[in-house]
Amino acid sequence: MSVSYYIVGGVAAAAALVLTPIVRAIVVRLGGYDVPVDRKVHHAPTPTYGGVAIYFAFGIGIAAAMAVSSLRGAFHFSEMFGLLFGGLIVMFIGILDDHHDLSRPARLAGEFFAAGILYLSGIQMSFFWLPVIGTISLSPDISAVLTMVWIVLLTNAVNYIDGLDGLAAGLTAIASGALFVYSTRLPAQFLGPDPLAPLVAVALVGACIGFLPFNFNPARIFMGDTGAYPLGFFCAGATISMIGRFSGPGSAGGRLGLPLVFTPIVFLALPLGNFVLVTIDRMRKGQPITVGERDQHIHYRLLELGHTHRRAVLVMYCWALVLAVGLVVAGTIPSGRFVLAFAFAIGTIVLLTLAPRLWGSSGEAAASSGVSGDEMG
């Protein structure tokens, strides 16, 4: 892996460390607080709009890449413009939503508009390879629909998981880190010369890591929809850039290449799984799918199990790490060893997840978990 990528990630992290307290000071002066309501679990008004720091830290990381000669080739102008401009649009949608609580149709309209910009910039699902089936080439109409639906889905999935301090930023850092490692290990024919995916992924990792010291429990600032929407949007752009262009047989990359089209689902399994489960549960209960009880979310169910706020977040980090690392190493070690190690890791995480019930640990219920994250889903 090129050292240049680590420079980008380091610059993004440093930018987030500097910008976040500045944004917080401005928000405090302007009175931009997230005030507790029944379906949220924080107890005191907390500054929000931290996503502004995340967005600009990400942008500064990308700008730093322009100064690195080995990474300049990744700057296909239209694609980078579409990514940053589309991200800016969803950030402003998040700001309006945090401030005014936008209607769902208004939010979706803005999200699809931003997704359309990203698609027209050239970041799109055009074709991909599947085992047995072979190469699937998408018509322009289907490509546009699938690309935009994936972008909007992931944008909202990250927002849904933003319910506890440090959860969305941490899970995005883990997913993006795994995506970065995975994409840099793929054969050159998968991503082509000067790929965009690893650059976007490593800048995301840096921005999230730099933000986490201020956002982990007890949070001094929330990212809000202002940050959750751009995180999901940038993740969507990185994953599409990785899976949507390679038309050759997956066997060209050995076992590493076979699951290429499934990698985004694995890396982002927790946000996507939470989104699907919450939506199904609300539909089953006849509730609006956009607003429901907080205990429908996976992270709130962990609080109900008896985990403390921090422990619930760390358990979800562990699940994300097991899935992400499992996919990254799946193609590099013998199958038997992988199955054994993966089964052991899953078993360990299951025990950690159920520990409060198995050993009678009282933990803290959601109602007494201390200052905690903002639930916008």
Residue, then its C-alpha position, 0 to 999 in steps of 0.5 A: m500500500s502506498v505511503s501516499y494514502y496514509i498522508v491523505g488519511g493523516v491530513a484528514a484526521a489532523a484537520a478534523l482534530v483542529l476543525t471540530p472544536i472550532v465548529r463546536a465553539i461556533v455552534v455553542r455561540l449560535g445556540g445550535y444544541d440538540v435538545p433531548v426528547d422522548r425518543k433520544v437518550h441523551h439527557a442534556p442539550t448538546p452542541t450538534y452540526g459536527g458534520v460540518a467539521i467532518y465534511f471539510a476535514f474529508g475535503i482537506g484530505i482529498a485536497a492534500a492528495m492533489a499535492v501528492s504526485s502518485l495520487r493526482g491521477a485519481f482526480h478525474f475532475s467530474e467524478m471528484f466534483g460530483l462527490l464533493f458537490g453531492g456531499l455538500i448538498v446532503m450536508f446542507i440537507g442535514i443542516l436544515d433537517d437538524h434545524h427545521d426537521l424537514s419532511r421526509p419527501a423534502r429530504l428524499a428529493g434532495e438526496f436523489f438530486a445529490a445522487g443524480i449529480l454523483y451518477l452524472s459525474g461518472i460514478q455509476m454501476s455499469f457492470f459487474w461480475l458474479p460467480v456462475i452468472g458471469t458479467i452483468s452489463l447494465s443498461p443506462d436506465i437500470s444503471a441510473v436507478l441502481t446507482m441512485v437507490w444505492i446512494v440514497l439507501l446508504t445515506n439513510a442507513v448511516n443516519y439510522i445508525d447514528g443513535l449513540d455517541g461515536l457509533a456512526a463515526g466509528l462504524t464508518a471508520i471501520a468500514s472505510g478502513a476495510l474498504f481501503v485495505y481490500s481495494t488496495r489488494l485487488p489486482a490492477q484490472f479491477l479498479g484500473p489505474d489511479p483508482l478513486a475508491p481507496l483515496v475516498a476511503v482513506a480520507l473518510v477514515g481520517a475524518c472519522i478518527g479525527f472527529l471521534p475524540f470529541n464524539f465518543n461517550p460522553a460526546r462533546i458534540f454530535m455530528g447530527d444529520t449534518g454529518a451522517y448524510p455525507l458519511g453515507f454519501f461518501c461511502a456510497g461513492a467509494t463502494i460504487s467506484m470499487i464494484g461498478r466498473f470491472s467486467g472481467p471474471g472475478s477469478a482473476g483476483g483469486r478468492l479475493g476477487l470472487p466476492l467483490v460485488f458483495t463487499p459493500i454489503v459485508f463492510l456496511a452490514l451493521p448500518l444496512g442490517n439495522f436499516v432493514l430490520v427497523t423498516i420491517d419492524r415498523m411496517r409490521k407494526g403499522q408505524p411510519i417507516t421514518v419515525g418509530e420507537r428508539d428500541q427498534h434499533i440494534h444499538y438500543r436493543l443492546l442497551e435494553l440487554g443491559h449494556t452500558h452506553r460505551r459497551a454497546v458501542l464497543v460491541m457494535y465496533c467488534w461486530a463490524l471488525v469481525l465482518a470487515v477483517g473476515l472478508v479482507v483475510a478470507g482470500t489470503i489464508p487457507s479456507g479451513r483456518f479461515v472458517l475456524a478463526f471466523a467461527f471462534a471470532i463470531g462465538t466470542i462476539v456473541l458471548l460479549t453481546l449476551a454477557p449482561r443476560l448470561w452473567g446477570s450484569s445489570g449495566e445501564a438501560a437506555a433511560s439511565s445510560g448517561v449523555s448519549g448520541d442523537e437518534m435521527g432515524 
